[in-house]
Amino acid sequence: MAAWGERLAGVRGVLLDITGVLYDGGEGGGAPIAGSVEALARLKRSQLKVRFCTNESQKSRGDLVGMLRRLGFDISEGEVTAPAPATCLILKERGLRPHLLIHDGVRSEFDQIDTSNPNCVVIADAGEGFSYQNMNKAFQVLMELENPVLFSLGKGIHSFFFVARTLRRYYKETSGLMLDVGPYTKALEYACGIEAEVVGKPSPEFFKSALREMGVEAHQAIMIGDDIVGDVSGAQQCGMRALQVRTGKFRSSNEGFLGFRGSLRPKGVRETPLETSSAFSPGGQSGNPRSPAPASPEAAEPWDLARFG
């Protein structure tokens, strides 16, 4: 195997997933993944640019950042690329008025959007809002439109023939695994005979917007996440490298996906955040992003990477 210094050569920027990489959500705001606060601090002490790329759609960016700061993370709202603000830009550009099937926690992001006489539907992780009544109302709105438009804040990916197994099906909270937006989006797609426009990972445009905001080219960036499809594959489709961590929603069964398509192969897999960050900046000291040193095997704590590709 190539040394870490060779694998990470030329990396100037790091995109980090949030849920399942920095923390697991849950009661009281959730809990940091062991070692993740220190790992983020270590990355920020390096010469690398750091940005957060999330599909979080139950909280506004302000609420998400406030919660993460209370958990001890060094993060600002301007460092976060999230689907709700990106969706609002699309709605304004295209003159669309949405019916919103979203969580109350993210509704404030749409305060400046006209929702009267809707001509599209926006679906996100609505949590308890995914009742039959609410799903059926979204279905009715779409069926009444001559050209129905459905936006999904995150969902999955269509470029692999095992798509049915790899939609954004679930995520992890401290209480266990939770159904995500993917199954509900798929239900509306099936009922209406349409395909949703995905805003969020693994959409290439979403990754490209994060890269523009970070100011680096795709070949100079690496994505760190727990989702083999949304994070790893999505980043690779844009020309980035990707690291998968064994935290959050990671399951050992993920490794079976490698047999389906050779391109879906992260460069490495680590257990913990600390080992990942030490690969870029050993010992917590600022490293040279053009030639980062390999991680020490003894440093295997949070973000011990499942795979790197």
Secondary structure, 3 states (H helix, E strand, C coil): CCCHHHHCCCCCEEEECCECCCEEECHHHCEECCCHHHHHHHHHHCCCEEEEECCCCCCCHHHHHHHHHHCCCCCCHHHEECHHHHHHHHHHHHCCCEEEECCHHHHHHHCCCCCCCCCEEEECCCHHHCCHHHHHHHHHHHHHCCCCCEEECCCCCCCCCCHHHCCCCEEEECCEEEECCHHHHHHHHHHHCCCCEECCCCCHHHHHHHHHHHCCCHHHEEEEECCHHHHHHHHHHCCCEEEEECCCCCCHHHHHHHHCCCCCCCCEEEECHHHHHHHHCHHHCCCCCCCCCCCCHHHCCCEEEEEEC
